[in-house]
Amino acid sequence: MSDTMPSESFNALQHLKTTISQQIIGQETLIERMLIALLADGHLLVEGAPGLAKTRAINALSQGIDADFQRVQFTPDLLPADLTGTDIYRPEEGRFEFQKGPLFHNLILADEINRSPAKVQAALLEAMAERQITVGGTSYILPPLFLVMATQNPIEQEGTYPLPEAQLDRFLLHVKIDYPQAADEKKILHLTRAEAMQTNKTPKALPEKISQASLFIARQEVLNVFMSDALEDYLLQIILATRQPEAYGKDLASQLQYGASPRASIALDRCARAKAWLNGKDFVSPEDIQELAFDILRHRIILSYEAEAEGITTDDFIAQLIARIAVP
C-alpha cells in the first residue's frame, strides 16, 4: 500500500477508525484491536473495570458497518437456549418452528461472560469456533460476518465462573484496558455534555456505513500483506519459546506450566498483517509482532505456581521472552 494508491476498503476502514475515535476517547488500543479482530475474522475478550466504554465501543463499531448488533447480558440464570434459540411448538400448525437467538446477529457483545455457568459459556464458544449452532439435531449456519466481543470484570470475582483455559484459546485476542489519562477524561466530559445538549435537537446525520462486501475485500488485502521468511521464523520462535522456555533460560522454564497452541501462531500471523495494513504498510515489521504478542499469548499460556507466588504475571513472562529472542 505504501507504493500504490490506498484501496477503497482501506479508506473506508480508516474513516471508520476515525469516527469511532471521536466517540470513544482514551481507548485507542481497544479501537485498534476491535478493527484487527474484524479484519482477522476472530473474536476478542476485553478485560477492564466498569465504565471504560466497552459497550459503547462495540456499539460504535456496529453503527459504522452495514451489520446488526446484539448485546447479551450474561447472568447466573442465563440458559444456552437464551443464546442459541429454541424450537417453538405451533399448535395451530402442528409443527415445531425454530426461533433464532441473539447469536444470529453479526456483532455480539457478551457482557460479563464470566457471570454465566459453563454450559452457557460453552454454547457461545462453540458458536464462535464452529460458526454454526445445533438445536434439536438441526444445524444452523451463522452469518459470514460474525464477531463476538466478550467482556469480563477483573475487580469482582464473587459469583463468577472463570473461563477454562482451553476455552479461552478460542478468542483471537485478550485485550486489557485501563482508565483514560486526565487529558482524555476531560475530553470525555466535554463529549458527554455535548451529547446531552444534542438530545433535544435534530440528530446528526449518520455516516455512510461500510458494506460487508468491502470488509471481505479488506480481509483479502490483509492476507496479501508481505511477511519475510525471517520474520515468519521470528514469529514462530516466540510461540515455540512458550513450549520450550528452557532454551532461553532456566528461570523462564520454572515460570511456565503450559505453552501456547498452534492457534497462537495463526492468530499472531493474521493479526500482525492486519495491524500493518491498518497502519498503511504493505509489510509486517517486528514491532507489529512484538506489540500483539501480549494480546495473543496472555490467555493462552499458564504460569507455574512458583511464578504466581512470586507475583509474576503473564505479561511479565511475555516481556522477558521477547527480550531474549533475537530480532531478525
VEXDREN-2710 file (C-alpha; in Angstrom, 1 decimal):
% VEXDREN-2710
k/r/px/py/pz
1/MET/0.0/0.0/0.0
2/SER/2.9/2.3/0.6
3/ASP/3.8/2.4/-3.1
4/THR/0.3/2.3/-4.5
5/MET/-2.9/4.3/-4.0
6/PRO/-4.9/3.2/-0.9
7/SER/-7.8/0.9/-1.8
8/GLU/-11.4/1.9/-1.2
9/SER/-11.6/-0.7/1.6
10/PHE/-8.6/0.8/3.3
11/ASN/-10.0/4.3/3.1
12/ALA/-13.3/3.1/4.4
13/LEU/-11.7/1.4/7.4
14/GLN/-9.6/4.4/8.2
15/HIS/-12.7/6.6/8.1
16/LEU/-14.4/4.1/10.5
17/LYS/-11.5/4.2/12.9
18/THR/-11.6/8.0/12.9
19/THR/-15.3/8.0/13.5
20/ILE/-15.1/5.6/16.4
21/SER/-12.2/7.5/17.9
22/GLN/-14.3/10.6/18.0
23/GLN/-16.9/8.8/20.1
24/ILE/-14.6/6.7/22.3
25/ILE/-11.9/8.8/24.0
26/GLY/-8.8/7.5/25.5
27/GLN/-9.2/3.8/24.4
28/GLU/-7.1/3.8/21.2
29/THR/-5.8/0.3/21.9
30/LEU/-9.3/-1.1/22.2
31/ILE/-10.4/0.5/19.0
32/GLU/-7.4/-0.8/17.1
33/ARG/-7.9/-4.3/18.5
34/MET/-11.5/-4.4/17.5
35/LEU/-10.7/-3.5/14.0
36/ILE/-7.8/-6.1/13.9
37/ALA/-10.3/-8.7/15.1
38/LEU/-12.7/-7.7/12.4
39/LEU/-10.0/-7.9/9.7
40/ALA/-8.6/-11.2/11.0
41/ASP/-12.0/-12.8/11.3
42/GLY/-11.7/-13.6/15.0
43/HIS/-13.2/-12.7/18.4
44/LEU/-11.9/-10.7/21.3
45/LEU/-12.1/-10.9/25.1
46/VAL/-11.8/-7.5/26.7
47/GLU/-10.9/-7.1/30.4
48/GLY/-11.4/-3.9/32.2
49/ALA/-13.2/-2.1/35.0
50/PRO/-16.8/-1.0/34.6
51/GLY/-17.3/2.4/32.8
52/LEU/-14.4/2.2/30.3
53/ALA/-16.7/2.4/27.2
54/LYS/-16.5/-1.3/26.3
55/THR/-20.2/-1.5/25.4
56/ARG/-20.1/1.9/23.7
57/ALA/-17.1/0.9/21.6
58/ILE/-18.7/-2.2/20.1
59/ASN/-21.9/-0.3/19.5
60/ALA/-20.0/2.5/17.7
61/LEU/-18.3/-0.2/15.6
62/SER/-21.7/-1.7/14.6
63/GLN/-23.1/1.8/13.6
64/GLY/-20.3/2.2/11.1
65/ILE/-20.9/-1.2/9.4
66/ASP/-23.8/-2.5/7.4
67/ALA/-24.4/-5.1/10.1
68/ASP/-26.7/-5.8/13.0
69/PHE/-25.7/-5.6/16.7
70/GLN/-26.9/-7.5/19.7
71/ARG/-25.9/-7.1/23.4
72/VAL/-26.4/-10.0/25.7
73/GLN/-26.0/-9.5/29.5
74/PHE/-24.6/-12.7/31.0
75/THR/-26.2/-13.6/34.3
76/PRO/-26.1/-16.8/36.5
77/ASP/-29.7/-17.7/35.4
78/LEU/-28.9/-17.5/31.7
79/LEU/-29.6/-20.7/29.7
80/PRO/-27.9/-21.9/26.5
81/ALA/-31.2/-21.6/24.6
82/ASP/-31.3/-17.9/25.5
83/LEU/-28.3/-17.5/23.2
84/THR/-28.8/-20.1/20.5
85/GLY/-32.6/-20.0/20.2
86/THR/-35.0/-22.9/20.6
87/ASP/-37.7/-24.9/18.8
88/ILE/-41.2/-23.4/19.5
89/TYR/-44.3/-25.6/19.0
90/ARG/-47.0/-24.1/16.8
91/PRO/-50.2/-26.0/17.8
92/GLU/-52.3/-24.3/15.1
93/GLU/-49.9/-25.7/12.5
94/GLY/-49.0/-28.9/14.4
95/ARG/-45.2/-28.4/14.0
96/PHE/-42.1/-27.0/15.6
97/GLU/-40.5/-23.8/14.4
98/PHE/-37.0/-22.7/15.2
99/GLN/-36.8/-19.3/16.8
100/LYS/-33.4/-17.8/16.4
101/GLY/-31.5/-16.5/19.4
102/PRO/-29.3/-13.4/19.7
103/LEU/-26.2/-15.2/18.3
104/PHE/-27.7/-14.9/14.8
105/HIS/-26.5/-11.3/14.6
106/ASN/-23.3/-10.0/13.1
107/LEU/-21.7/-8.3/16.1
108/ILE/-22.3/-9.7/19.5
109/LEU/-21.4/-8.1/22.9
110/ALA/-21.3/-10.8/25.5
111/ASP/-21.2/-8.6/28.5
112/GLU/-19.6/-10.1/31.7
113/ILE/-19.3/-13.5/30.2
114/ASN/-17.8/-14.9/33.4
115/ARG/-21.1/-14.4/35.2
116/SER/-22.8/-17.3/33.5
117/PRO/-22.2/-21.0/34.2
118/ALA/-20.1/-23.4/32.0
119/LYS/-23.0/-24.6/29.8
120/VAL/-23.8/-21.1/28.6
121/GLN/-20.2/-20.2/28.0
122/ALA/-19.7/-23.4/26.1
123/ALA/-22.7/-22.6/23.8
124/LEU/-21.2/-19.3/23.0
125/LEU/-17.7/-20.6/22.4
126/GLU/-18.9/-23.5/20.3
127/ALA/-20.7/-21.0/18.0
128/MET/-17.5/-18.9/17.9
129/ALA/-15.4/-21.9/16.8
130/GLU/-17.8/-23.8/14.5
131/ARG/-19.7/-20.8/13.1
132/GLN/-22.9/-22.8/13.5
133/ILE/-25.5/-23.8/16.1
134/THR/-27.1/-27.1/16.5
135/VAL/-30.6/-27.3/18.1
136/GLY/-32.8/-30.4/18.1
137/GLY/-30.5/-32.3/15.7
138/THR/-30.5/-29.5/13.1
139/SER/-27.5/-27.3/12.4
140/TYR/-28.0/-23.6/11.6
141/ILE/-25.2/-21.6/9.9
142/LEU/-24.3/-18.3/11.4
143/PRO/-23.8/-15.2/9.2
144/PRO/-20.4/-14.9/7.3
145/LEU/-19.7/-11.7/9.3
146/PHE/-19.7/-12.8/12.9
147/LEU/-17.7/-11.2/15.7
148/VAL/-18.1/-11.7/19.4
149/MET/-16.6/-9.2/21.9
150/ALA/-16.8/-10.7/25.3
151/THR/-16.1/-8.6/28.4
152/GLN/-15.2/-9.6/31.9
153/ASN/-14.7/-7.5/35.1
154/PRO/-11.3/-8.1/36.8
155/ILE/-12.2/-6.5/40.1
156/GLU/-15.2/-8.5/41.0
157/GLN/-14.8/-12.3/41.3
158/GLU/-17.7/-13.2/43.7
159/GLY/-20.4/-15.1/41.9
160/THR/-18.4/-15.6/38.7
161/TYR/-17.5/-18.6/36.6
162/PRO/-13.9/-18.2/35.2
163/LEU/-13.5/-19.3/31.7
164/PRO/-11.4/-22.6/31.4
165/GLU/-8.0/-22.1/29.8
166/ALA/-8.9/-24.5/26.9
167/GLN/-11.9/-22.4/26.0
168/LEU/-10.0/-19.1/26.3
169/ASP/-7.9/-20.3/23.4
170/ARG/-11.0/-19.7/21.1
171/PHE/-10.5/-16.0/21.5
172/LEU/-8.2/-14.4/18.9
173/LEU/-7.2/-11.6/21.3
174/HIS/-7.4/-10.9/25.1
175/VAL/-7.2/-7.2/25.5
176/LYS/-6.7/-5.4/28.8
177/ILE/-7.8/-1.8/29.0
178/ASP/-7.1/0.8/31.7
179/TYR/-8.5/4.1/32.9
180/PRO/-8.0/7.1/30.5
181/GLN/-5.4/9.8/31.1
182/ALA/-6.5/13.1/32.7
183/ALA/-6.5/15.0/29.4
184/ASP/-8.6/12.3/27.8
185/GLU/-11.1/12.2/30.7
186/LYS/-11.5/16.0/30.3
187/LYS/-12.4/15.4/26.6
188/ILE/-14.9/12.7/27.7
189/LEU/-16.6/15.3/30.0
190/HIS/-16.9/17.7/27.0
191/LEU/-18.2/15.0/24.7
192/THR/-20.9/13.7/27.1
193/ARG/-22.0/17.3/27.8
194/ALA/-22.3/18.0/24.1
195/GLU/-24.3/14.8/23.5
196/ALA/-26.7/15.7/26.3
197/MET/-27.3/19.0/24.7
198/GLN/-27.8/17.3/21.3
199/THR/-30.7/15.1/22.5
200/ASN/-33.3/17.9/22.2
201/LYS/-32.1/19.0/18.8
202/THR/-32.1/17.4/15.3
203/PRO/-29.9/14.3/15.4
204/LYS/-26.7/14.3/13.4
205/ALA/-26.7/12.5/10.1
206/LEU/-25.2/9.1/10.4
207/PRO/-22.0/8.4/8.3
208/GLU/-22.2/6.1/5.3
209/LYS/-21.8/2.5/6.5
210/ILE/-19.2/0.1/5.3
211/SER/-20.7/-2.8/3.3
212/GLN/-19.9/-6.3/4.3
213/ALA/-18.5/-6.9/0.8
214/SER/-15.9/-4.1/1.5
215/LEU/-14.9/-5.8/4.7
216/PHE/-14.4/-9.1/3.0
217/ILE/-12.2/-7.4/0.3
218/ALA/-10.2/-5.8/3.1
219/ARG/-9.6/-9.2/4.7
220/GLN/-8.2/-10.5/1.4
221/GLU/-5.9/-7.4/1.2
222/VAL/-4.7/-8.2/4.8
223/LEU/-3.7/-11.7/3.8
224/ASN/-1.6/-10.3/1.0
225/VAL/0.5/-8.1/3.3
226/PHE/4.1/-9.2/3.0
227/MET/5.9/-11.0/5.8
228/SER/9.5/-12.1/5.1
229/ASP/10.7/-15.6/5.8
230/ALA/13.0/-14.4/8.5
231/LEU/10.2/-12.5/10.3
232/GLU/7.9/-15.6/9.9
233/ASP/10.6/-17.7/11.6
234/TYR/10.8/-15.0/14.3
235/LEU/7.0/-15.2/14.9
236/LEU/7.2/-18.9/15.2
237/GLN/10.2/-18.7/17.6
238/ILE/8.1/-16.6/20.0
239/ILE/5.3/-19.2/20.0
240/LEU/7.7/-22.2/20.3
241/ALA/9.5/-20.5/23.1
242/THR/6.4/-20.8/25.2
243/ARG/6.6/-24.5/24.8
244/GLN/10.4/-24.8/25.3
245/PRO/11.3/-21.8/27.5
246/GLU/14.3/-23.6/28.9
247/ALA/16.1/-22.7/25.6
248/TYR/16.0/-19.1/26.8
249/GLY/16.8/-19.6/30.4
250/LYS/16.2/-21.9/33.4
251/ASP/14.3/-19.1/35.2
252/LEU/11.8/-18.9/32.3
253/ALA/11.3/-22.7/32.4
254/SER/10.4/-22.6/36.1
255/GLN/7.8/-19.8/35.4
256/LEU/5.7/-21.7/32.9
257/GLN/3.4/-24.7/33.1
258/TYR/1.8/-24.8/29.7
259/GLY/2.7/-23.1/26.4
260/ALA/0.6/-21.8/23.5
261/SER/-1.1/-23.9/20.9
262/PRO/-0.8/-23.6/17.1
263/ARG/-3.8/-21.3/17.2
264/ALA/-1.5/-18.7/18.7
265/SER/0.8/-18.9/15.6
266/ILE/-2.1/-18.5/13.3
267/ALA/-3.6/-15.6/15.3
268/LEU/-0.3/-13.7/15.6
269/ASP/0.3/-14.1/11.8
270/ARG/-3.1/-12.8/10.8
271/CYS/-3.2/-10.0/13.5
272/ALA/0.3/-8.8/12.6
273/ARG/-0.7/-8.5/9.0
274/ALA/-4.0/-6.7/9.9
275/LYS/-2.1/-4.2/12.1
276/ALA/0.4/-3.5/9.4
277/TRP/-2.4/-3.0/6.9
278/LEU/-4.4/-0.7/9.2
279/ASN/-1.2/1.4/9.6
280/GLY/-0.9/1.8/5.8
281/LYS/2.0/-0.6/5.4
282/ASP/2.3/-3.4/2.8
283/PHE/4.8/-5.4/5.0
284/VAL/4.9/-6.6/8.6
285/SER/7.6/-5.3/10.9
286/PRO/9.0/-6.9/14.1
287/GLU/7.2/-4.2/16.1
288/ASP/3.8/-5.4/14.8
289/ILE/4.5/-8.9/16.1
290/GLN/6.0/-7.8/19.4
291/GLU/3.1/-5.5/20.3
292/LEU/0.4/-8.0/19.5
293/ALA/2.2/-10.9/21.2
294/PHE/0.8/-9.8/24.6
295/ASP/-2.8/-9.9/23.4
296/ILE/-2.3/-13.2/21.6
297/LEU/-0.5/-15.0/24.3
298/ARG/-1.7/-13.7/27.7
299/HIS/-4.8/-16.1/27.7
300/ARG/-3.0/-19.0/26.0
301/ILE/-0.2/-19.7/28.5
302/ILE/-0.4/-20.9/32.1
303/LEU/2.1/-19.9/34.6
304/SER/3.5/-22.2/37.2
305/TYR/2.6/-21.9/40.9
306/GLU/6.1/-20.7/41.7
307/ALA/5.7/-17.8/39.2
308/GLU/2.3/-16.8/40.6
309/ALA/3.7/-17.0/44.2
310/GLU/6.4/-14.6/43.1
311/GLY/3.9/-12.2/41.7
312/ILE/4.9/-12.7/38.1
313/THR/2.2/-12.1/35.5
314/THR/1.7/-13.5/32.1
315/ASP/2.6/-10.1/30.6
316/ASP/5.9/-10.1/32.7
317/PHE/6.7/-13.5/31.2
318/ILE/5.9/-12.5/27.6
319/ALA/8.1/-9.4/28.0
320/GLN/11.0/-11.4/29.2
321/LEU/10.6/-13.9/26.4
322/ILE/10.5/-11.2/23.7
323/ALA/13.6/-9.5/25.2
324/ARG/15.6/-12.7/24.9
325/ILE/14.7/-13.7/21.3
326/ALA/16.9/-12.2/18.7
327/VAL/15.1/-9.9/16.2
328/PRO/15.9/-10.6/12.6
END
